[in-house]
Amino acid sequence: MVQQYQQQWSEQDADRHAGFLAKKLLQRKIPAVIYLHGDLGTGKTAFVRAFLRALGYQRAVKSPTFTLVEPYDLSDLAGYALELYHFDLYRLADPLELDDMGISDYFSKQAIVFVEWPDKGKGVLPQPGLDIFLRYQGEQQRDYLFCARQAELEQLLTELFESTPQEGST
C-alpha cells in the first residue's frame, strides 16, 4: 500500500518541510530514492536546495540539467559516510544512457538520491521509496503530493504531516 499526503505550501513552507525530511533521514540513517515530478519551474531543484541547506550545506546547489547529476558528500555534516546525488533527466535522450554512465553505482546503501524527470529513466532506475509531485497553484503556492512506498518513509511522512505545524497550508 502506498501512503499519500497532499498539501498546498508556499515556498517558505516547502523549505521548512524539506528541512524536516532532511534532518529525519539523517538522524535515522535512512537511505532513500526520491523521485521529483513536476513541470519546469515548479520547484524541484528548490526542494533539493532546501533539503541540503537544512543540513548545513553552504556551497552552491545548482540544477544538474546539463551535467545530469550533481554529487554532494554529506559525510562531515551527517557524521557518517553519506552521499546525496541529484539527477535531472530532462535532457536524457535514451534511458540506456544511464547504464553507460554506471547509474547503479549511485544507488548505494548509504545514499540519498533525488531524481527529477524519472519517467525519462523508466526501466533502468530503481523504484523510489518516495515520490513527490509538484504542481503550480498560483504564483506563490504549489501543491505537493507525497507518496511513500517504503515503510521508514511512510513513518516520516506521518510525522511530517501529523506532528509538525502546517503554517501557511490549506
Residue pairs with C-beta under 8 A, 6 or more apart in sequence:
2 147
2 148
2 149
3 147
3 148
3 154
3 157
3 158
4 145
4 146
4 147
4 148
5 145
5 146
5 157
5 160
5 161
6 143
6 144
6 145
6 146
7 17
7 143
7 144
7 146
7 161
7 166
7 169
7 170
8 137
8 141
8 142
8 143
8 144
8 169
8 170
9 17
9 141
9 142
9 144
9 168
9 169
10 140
10 141
10 168
11 43
11 46
11 140
11 142
12 168
13 166
13 167
13 168
13 169
14 43
14 46
14 47
14 50
14 142
14 144
15 46
15 50
15 53
15 54
16 167
17 144
17 160
17 164
18 47
18 48
18 50
18 51
18 54
19 50
19 51
19 53
19 54
20 54
20 159
20 160
20 164
21 51
21 156
21 160
22 51
22 52
22 54
22 55
23 54
23 55
24 30
24 156
24 159
24 160
25 32
25 112
25 156
26 55
26 74
26 77
26 78
26 82
28 152
28 156
29 80
29 110
30 152
30 153
30 156
31 108
31 109
31 110
31 111
31 112
32 112
32 113
32 129
32 130
32 150
32 153
33 107
33 113
33 115
33 125
33 126
33 127
33 128
33 129
33 130
34 112
34 113
34 114
34 115
34 128
34 129
34 130
34 131
34 132
35 114
35 115
35 118
35 128
35 130
35 131
35 132
36 44
36 47
36 48
36 114
36 115
36 116
36 118
36 132
36 134
37 44
37 117
37 118
37 119
37 131
37 132
37 133
37 134
38 44
38 133
38 134
38 135
39 135
39 136
40 90
42 134
42 135
42 136
42 142
43 134
43 142
44 88
44 116
44 134
45 61
45 62
45 63
45 86
45 88
45 116
47 132
47 134
48 61
48 86
48 114
49 61
51 114
52 61
52 72
52 84
53 61
55 74
55 77
55 78
56 77
57 72
57 74
57 77
61 70
61 72
61 86
62 70
63 70
63 88
64 70
64 86
64 87
64 88
64 116
65 88
65 90
65 91
66 91
68 87
68 88
68 89
68 91
68 92
68 101
69 85
69 86
69 87
69 88
69 101
69 106
70 85
70 86
71 83
71 84
71 85
71 86
72 83
72 84
72 85
72 86
73 82
73 83
74 82
74 83
74 84
74 112
75 81
75 82
75 83
80 110
81 110
82 110
82 111
82 112
83 108
83 110
83 111
83 112
84 111
84 112
84 113
84 114
85 106
85 111
85 112
85 113
85 114
86 113
86 114
86 116
87 106
87 113
87 114
87 115
87 116
87 121
88 116
88 117
89 98
89 115
89 116
89 117
89 118
89 120
89 121
90 116
90 117
90 120
92 98
92 117
92 120
92 121
95 120
95 121
95 122
95 123
95 124
95 125
96 124
98 121
98 124
98 125
99 124
103 121
103 124
103 125
106 113
107 113
107 126
115 121
115 125
115 128
118 125
118 128
127 149
128 149
129 148
129 149
129 150
129 152
129 153
130 146
130 147
130 148
130 149
130 150
130 153
130 157
131 145
131 146
131 147
131 149
132 144
132 145
132 146
132 147
133 143
133 144
133 145
133 147
134 142
134 143
134 144
135 142
135 143
135 145
136 142
136 143
137 143
146 157
146 160
146 161
148 154
148 156
148 157
